[in-house]
Amino acid sequence: MNVYEVVQGSRSIDGLRRSQRAEPEPGPSEVLIRVRAASLNFRDIAIVRGKYIGGPLTRNTIPLSDGAGEVVGVGADVQDFAVGDRVVATFAQGSPFATLGSPLDGMLAEYRNLDASGVLPIPADLSFEEAATLPCAGVTAWNALTEGKTVRPGDSVLTLGTGGVSLFALQLAKMAGARVIITSSSDEKLERARALGADETINYKREPNWERAVLELSGGQGADHVVELGGAGTLPHSYRAVGPRGEISLIGVLTLPDGDLSPHAMMFKGATLRGIFVGDKALFKGLNRAIEVNGLKPVIDTVFEFDDAVEAYGYLRSAKHFGKVVIRI
Ligand SMILES: NC(=O)c1ccc[n+]([C@@H]2O[C@H](COP(=O)([O-])OP(=O)(O)OC[C@H]3O[C@@H](n4cnc5c(N)ncnc54)[C@H](OP(=O)(O)O)[C@@H]3O)[C@@H](O)[C@H]2O)c1
């Protein structure tokens, strides 16, 4: 079967190669999936560059955690799935650190066998391409808004940038009745965010101290929830942008440290900083239920063909995208 591999020791996008592997057979507890679509996350760029958790890969690895497809074979012990079912893989398989795309083989392959406990049915109204956006970005945003301080109608939610996780956060926060403030480096992307329901927009290039705008837009209070996608470089701003008893969901690693990282600005507000590592299967099920009930459609920027996977990586790295980048398989 056709697959892509990130070669052992890869430190650049040149380490992503087309390859062949034997078509897998499902083990007794496994389903065999004809993968139809996979999506990229910022993590996948880090993996090919040897900069993800654990450093460069120690073996050739099929990349991408996020994929969806059709069940074409089931092991003898599988009760919950049958041939023809449309399924999406969970980010982690079994233990929280047994994650697809590194260290486990991922979904950028024509076929993938996974334990039946590591897949879920696709929400009814979603295509394979849409479902393939959910496992990492969708579940992470859902975790941020529902697992710690739950978003309530009327809350304010600040989310950073217009990548995959941020647009899910925007859509889910609007679904929950919140007021959404979103930042971007691009006015054009901010316009598109408004069309998706964002209430307030801030260009973080033009306003490097964007927390001031957040405070102004919230009557001096700050945001109840901050979906922190920037990391070390944006955290000091988020400490100032969060409101009394607010919560910062610590998710991203997009920026390097810049200035004072002291979190004391949060202390007097009784705010919380909560670390997030995607989310488990129970959270994914909750997300899927919310998607079905509310008719949410993930925002896909571009769908690339399988032959153009290297181009898809380059496109994500260019940060021209708005929402998700998907590969059809
Ligand atoms: N902890 C976890 O479990 C977890 C899960 C998923 C993702 N993540 C992390 O979360 C981050 C976002 O992931 P993703 O897959 O959504 O990435 P993505 O789709 O590649 O989004 C990247 C976007 O982030 C925005 N950005 C870059 N620098 C920024 C800054 N200084 N301030 C605000 N926004 C900035 C840009 O938006 P504009 O073009 O609009 O400026 C850029 O397009 C990454 O660091 C990723 O590794 C962590």
The ligand as an SDF file (V2000), in Angstrom:
LIG
                    3D

 48 52  0  0  0  0  0  0  0  0999 V2000
   -1.1650   20.9940   24.1660 N   0  0  0  0  0  0  0  0  0  0  0  0
   -1.8630   20.3250   23.2480 C   0  0  0  0  0  0  0  0  0  0  0  0
   -2.4420   19.2900   23.5100 O   0  0  0  0  0  0  0  0  0  0  0  0
   -1.9650   20.8790   21.8630 C   0  0  0  0  0  0  0  0  0  0  0  0
   -2.9500   20.4050   20.9810 C   0  0  0  0  0  0  0  0  0  0  0  0
   -3.0890   21.0040   19.7330 C   0  0  0  0  0  0  0  0  0  0  0  0
   -2.2370   22.0440   19.3910 C   0  0  0  0  0  0  0  0  0  0  0  0
   -1.2780   22.4380   20.2480 N   0  0  0  0  0  0  0  0  0  0  0  0
   -0.4050   23.5700   19.9390 C   0  0  0  0  0  0  0  0  0  0  0  0
   -1.2430   24.7010   19.7490 O   0  0  0  0  0  0  0  0  0  0  0  0
   -0.6790   25.5720   18.7870 C   0  0  0  0  0  0  0  0  0  0  0  0
   -1.6790   25.7820   17.6570 C   0  0  0  0  0  0  0  0  0  0  0  0
   -1.8440   24.5560   16.9760 O   0  0  0  0  0  0  0  0  0  0  0  0
   -2.6430   24.4670   15.6010 P   0  0  0  0  0  0  0  0  0  0  0  0
   -2.5130   23.0690   15.1250 O   0  0  0  0  0  0  0  0  0  0  0  0
   -3.9760   25.0910   15.7710 O   0  0  0  0  0  0  0  0  0  0  0  0
   -1.7020   25.4050   14.7170 O   0  0  0  0  0  0  0  0  0  0  0  0
   -1.9260   26.0190   13.2840 P   0  0  0  0  0  0  0  0  0  0  0  0
   -3.2040   25.5520   12.6810 O   0  0  0  0  0  0  0  0  0  0  0  0
   -0.6650   25.8000   12.5390 O   0  0  0  0  0  0  0  0  0  0  0  0
   -2.1040   27.5660   13.6330 O   0  0  0  0  0  0  0  0  0  0  0  0
   -1.0450   28.4340   13.6390 C   0  0  0  0  0  0  0  0  0  0  0  0
   -1.6040   29.8530   13.7610 C   0  0  0  0  0  0  0  0  0  0  0  0
   -1.2420   30.3750   15.0270 O   0  0  0  0  0  0  0  0  0  0  0  0
   -1.2260   31.7650   14.9420 C   0  0  0  0  0  0  0  0  0  0  0  0
   -0.0880   32.3680   15.6300 N   0  0  0  0  0  0  0  0  0  0  0  0
    1.2180   32.2370   15.3600 C   0  0  0  0  0  0  0  0  0  0  0  0
    1.9370   33.0240   16.1890 N   0  0  0  0  0  0  0  0  0  0  0  0
    1.0370   33.6610   16.9730 C   0  0  0  0  0  0  0  0  0  0  0  0
    1.1380   34.6310   17.9960 C   0  0  0  0  0  0  0  0  0  0  0  0
    2.3200   35.1470   18.3880 N   0  0  0  0  0  0  0  0  0  0  0  0
    0.0010   35.0550   18.5830 N   0  0  0  0  0  0  0  0  0  0  0  0
   -1.1850   34.5820   18.2160 C   0  0  0  0  0  0  0  0  0  0  0  0
   -1.3470   33.6810   17.2280 N   0  0  0  0  0  0  0  0  0  0  0  0
   -0.2470   33.2330   16.6240 C   0  0  0  0  0  0  0  0  0  0  0  0
   -1.2130   32.1470   13.4740 C   0  0  0  0  0  0  0  0  0  0  0  0
   -2.5160   32.6950   13.2020 O   0  0  0  0  0  0  0  0  0  0  0  0
   -2.6960   34.0160   12.2790 P   0  0  0  0  0  0  0  0  0  0  0  0
   -2.2200   33.5780   10.9170 O   0  0  0  0  0  0  0  0  0  0  0  0
   -4.1520   34.2990   12.3550 O   0  0  0  0  0  0  0  0  0  0  0  0
   -1.8430   35.0960   12.8540 O   0  0  0  0  0  0  0  0  0  0  0  0
   -1.0090   30.8140   12.7830 C   0  0  0  0  0  0  0  0  0  0  0  0
   -1.6590   30.7460   11.5410 O   0  0  0  0  0  0  0  0  0  0  0  0
    0.6160   24.9090   18.3520 C   0  0  0  0  0  0  0  0  0  0  0  0
    1.6890   25.4010   19.1390 O   0  0  0  0  0  0  0  0  0  0  0  0
    0.3890   23.4380   18.6690 C   0  0  0  0  0  0  0  0  0  0  0  0
    1.5760   22.7260   18.8520 O   0  0  0  0  0  0  0  0  0  0  0  0
   -1.1160   21.8670   21.4770 C   0  0  0  0  0  0  0  0  0  0  0  0
  1  2  1  0
  2  3  2  0
  2  4  1  0
  4  5  1  0
  4 48  2  0
  5  6  2  0
  6  7  1  0
  7  8  2  0
  8  9  1  0
  8 48  1  0
  9 10  1  0
  9 46  1  0
 10 11  1  0
 11 12  1  0
 11 44  1  0
 12 13  1  0
 13 14  1  0
 14 15  2  0
 14 16  1  0
 14 17  1  0
 17 18  1  0
 18 19  2  0
 18 20  1  0
 18 21  1  0
 21 22  1  0
 22 23  1  0
 23 24  1  0
 23 42  1  0
 24 25  1  0
 25 26  1  0
 25 36  1  0
 26 27  1  0
 26 35  1  0
 27 28  2  0
 28 29  1  0
 29 30  1  0
 29 35  2  0
 30 31  1  0
 30 32  2  0
 32 33  1  0
 33 34  2  0
 34 35  1  0
 36 37  1  0
 36 42  1  0
 37 38  1  0
 38 39  2  0
 38 40  1  0
 38 41  1  0
 42 43  1  0
 44 45  1  0
 44 46  1  0
 46 47  1  0
M  CHG  2   8   1  16  -1
M  END
$$$$
